[in-house]
Amino acid sequence: MHELAITENVLRIALDEAEKHDARRIRVIRLRVGKLTQVVPESVEFYLGLLAQNTAAAGAKLEVEAVPVVVKCTVCGECYCPEHLDFGCRRCGEPTDIVSGRELYVDSIELE
């Protein structure tokens, strides 16, 4: 259900940008969404269709780039995409830091 609040924020960002640039229409909204956010792109798309009615974003296409989880070992420096949410280094077993996978932002907006 958190997709509704996320979509409201995405739409606000897009509409603010459209207003700044005197755009009459938003054609495409591109998001980068990390796998760890557990955001369901289809839900965001659904809510966008509802919330954007009667705005400059009505009919806007949503493009979502999924960002994989990447971790880096704090000891040996091994950097990889874990198959499971096991964040011990696959090489040496030490703890890892998350390098990517938590992203959730508007990457770009196409205006008309």
Number of C-alpha atoms within 10 A of each C-alpha: 9 11 19 16 12 17 21 16 14 20 21 14 16 23 21 12 16 20 13 9 11 11 14 14 18 22 16 18 21 18 20 18 23 20 18 16 12 12 17 13 18 12 15 22 19 14 18 24 17 12 16 19 12 9 14 20 24 16 17 21 17 18 16 17 13 16 17 17 20 20 22 21 22 14 12 14 14 14 18 15 16 16 9 7 9 10 19 17 22 15 11 12 12 13 16 21 15 16 15 16 20 18 17 19 15 17 13 13 21 16 19 13
